[in-house]
Amino acid sequence: MTSSNILLYFLGGLVPLALIGYQLGRRKAQAQQSQGFRLHSQPGFYGWYSCFWLVLPALAASLFFALLHIIDAYSAPPSMLLAAALVCAAGGLVLGLRAIQPGLAARNKVENVIRWLLILASGVSILTTLGIVFSILFEAIKFFQLVGIWEFITGTKWAPDTAFLSGAGRTGEAAAEPEFGAVPIFAGTFMITGIAMLVAVPIGLFSAIFMSEYASRQVRGLAKPILEILAGIPTVVYGFFAAITVSPLVVAAAEKLGLEADYTNALTPGLVMGVMIIPFISSLSDDIINSIPQSMREGSYALGTTQSETIKHVLLPAALPGIVSAFLLGVSRALGETMIVVMAAGLRPNLTWNPLEGMTTVTVRIVDALTGDLAFDSAETLSAFGLGLALFVVTLILNVISTVVIRKFKQQYEL
């Protein structure tokens, strides 16, 4: 069944039938109420009860045929699928309407269904996360069977260009051995991310403090939407801006200071990425600071503190868990950025402390490894999964650290 048929199935079939089932159940409950019967629940719950009896069997039939199709047991034609779903929906509606009686605890049953639907949604998100982890892990294991983990973690040179020769059995004395040292790639990732956060965190946090504590309502209403526009600009546009405008400015400024800078350097994507992350830091920090009860501000003022002292000693400590969450979101956004780095920093894995030289990041190398004509089981292609697994571990460690910090300050400044 194509996506258009599925959309027609839901919008043209199940949704109108669900509305009809809701109205029939609600009207039957209202009719019983008008006859003097005392209902256990409101008529609307009886409507939802009959609606669920209509929709859930139809969805169960659809999922059953979908499962048969996935395991290649049977592929039902769309007409059969639609007929089975309609028959199940009609049968469920009849059973649901027949069960509607004044003593039926419709509210409890509807709330139970909603609770299980929420549990199912949570389970889907958890299973999706596990699926992503295992899909990366299994391919990363294949890579680490070809390349040692210690060599990957501690190696200082990334040169996988001759890996395809080993896979084709064409290695010889003249062929250079491929090297998969990830240190220069992660060094570039951390350097560019650090530069971005050095730009985004102070500007974002100070702008949040200004908009929440100093700006008037008119200024806030104008400044906040303009600031949040930065979050909607495509990253490729930021990449053009970095390569065409910011990079020449960085090179010119370095020359005036007597330094030498490449046009593809790490400083440029860090600066532009920091500008891109400002709205994430600013909006979340602004919302957290505004959510602090006004009584804390008034109590601080009553003790004789100034507004700046109140912000420093009361508001920021109380809002620190949310600010840490905003910081983590910004770090994750910077770690996962690809386009700006490709266009402004290049593809060269360079281990250096100089941000004026070209560097690359993990995500850029992953894209580079998965594109091209190389075999999927080659070491260079599989290196993308090794890098992805290492990046996943890094982000997991950051999440654990942020969780510990958030819990510590939530206990200390719990409102």
Secondary structure, DSSP 8 states (H G I E B T S, - for coil): --HHHHHHHIIIIIHHHHHHHHHHHHHHHHHHHHTT---SS-HHHHHHHHHHHHHHHHHHHHHHHHHHHHTTS----HHHHHHHHHHHHHHHHHHHHHH--TT--HHHHHHHHHHHHHHHHHHHHHHHHHHHHHHHHHHHHHHHHHS-HHHHHH---EE-TTHHHHHTT---SSS---EE--HHHHHHHHHHHHHHHHHHHHHHHHHHHIIIIIS-HHHHHHHHHHHHGGGGS-HHHHHHHIIIIIHHHHHHHHHHTT----SS-SHHHHHHHHHHHHHHHHHHHHHHHHHS-HHHHHHHHHTT--HHHHIIIIIHHHHHHHHHHHHHHHHHHHHT--HHHHHHT-S-----S-TTS----HHHHHHHHHSSS--TTSHHHHHHHHHHHHHHHHHHHHHHHHHHHHHHHHHHS--
